[in-house]
């Protein structure tokens, strides 16, 4: 079980799960006799010694004046418009505290709210309130730290902070542009810089990457070996070039057609030229692609030649990778893990980033296992593999998914975010594409290109599989419009979480797309981490994406119609308001409904 924080009284139980800079709150009624009158839940948040505030609800009552209201609070504050959910994910900086919120201990106070016999909201009763204290910070446990991009460019929060037409880079092809320059003006007329945008969108992944590079730059005894695929983020590039000038970096950079063009040089080609012009001492760069792509995203940090720290994950060191895509990074402060990645780098380097030398080396078809005080039980494989090994590796992942689906227990679950579930053959894809039909477990998944989508269906225990690239994005009132994505991927993750709240939790993650073609021809790394807290963090990321895109996929309407001139007026016309009965809560107590499985699993 993950180390969640729990508290309860005679009316309510609350469970708080620590995420990466965010908190998942789950609640349940101790006495279910009043479900018919349940109006929802009010959540107050107090960051450290800062003032407390109520979380917001996008919906409100049609006639707030008919209900108990707290003066000075807006109609959509959860004290005036309780949430119709049995769990809620709080990400500081989305609606309160700005783009750099408080980091540290938060107190969340949750209160169940009820209607009277006339279907009017009763005043908040603090006797029913339950408070929990939990740290809200970038996730770290022993020697393993995690970082995630925010990724929600198709969201109300992004539109509110930066507008729906925000640019992610200046016009033109300047590679090393100034990120402190003004990028645009938000809906309130306030200018913001690219750095402001990048800080919000890059979230903890950006901070983790830049801090690690800064650490290397600041210590002359440190060097770094880099695997890179997409490479064009200006602040990352400037740091890599500074290390090249200091003679303390080697880079293996993909040169597949996407990243290399002799007639029309790519950003990676331009970086290569700049690197060679500035390189001194031991600084060097090699281009290659194994069989198809050099797809790793890795930093191996060494001190006086001895490996000591390792960064890996799904995040490309690029503007899209950090500020548009949903991605993750992992940092192992463990010499044993770092030494293994260093060995892999040396094999790729001496083999000139080619398929056969790597595949036939001592690292190509091997499972590396780690478990010590710094690193939880972890297995890592490094592609490209032989056909047999690639098939066996993905077969084991598929078998674990299948085994979870066969448990039929309250803690059986599979949550995932995988870029494309139609990117070639894979036993893992077969399992994930079909998983939502399994009514014995809780399954929640997202992919930009699944074989098909399955939205939440009331009075059904079938799982949810959504797309991260909805075809329509004209949202109904009272929601503001969101950004329209083009060719960019929203979901670039490659992770699967099995049994996060059970006895054998595991998360599969890294750079591998989980397809046979990639495992056979790409430079990639696939990790399996068996730790309940790490699994919970990834599960929370999947929940956030699936919930968000389930709403977008379900609620978006015809894009040919203009948005409403007034969202409030349009909401009134569309009757888009909170209900004044407890019928919304019925699915959470229906054993034949996924919402009931959801409540039992999390709360």
Secondary structure by P-SEA (a helix, b strand, c coil): ccbbbbbbcccbbbbbbbcccbbbbbbbbccccccccccbbbbbbbccccbbbbbbbcccccccccccccccccccccccbbbcccbbbbbcccccccccccccbbbbbbbbbbccccccccccccccbbbbbbbbcccccccbbbbbbccccccaaaaaaccccccccccccccccccccccccccccccccaaaaaaaaacaaaaaaaaaaaaaaacccbbbbbbbcccccaaaaaaaaaaaaaccccccccccccccccccccaaaaaaaaaaaccccccbbbbbbcccccccbbbbbbccccccbbbbcccccccccccccccbbbbbccaaaaaaaaaaaaaaaaaccccccccccccccbbbbbbcccccbbbbbbccccaaaaaaaaaaaaaaaaaaaaccccccccccccccccccccaaaaaaaaccccccbbbbbccccccccccccccccbbbbbbcccccccccccccbbbbbccccccccccccccccccbbbbbbccccccccccccccbbbbbbbcaaaaaaaaaaaaaaaaaaaaaacccccccccccccaaaaaaaacccccccccccccccccccaaaaaaaacc
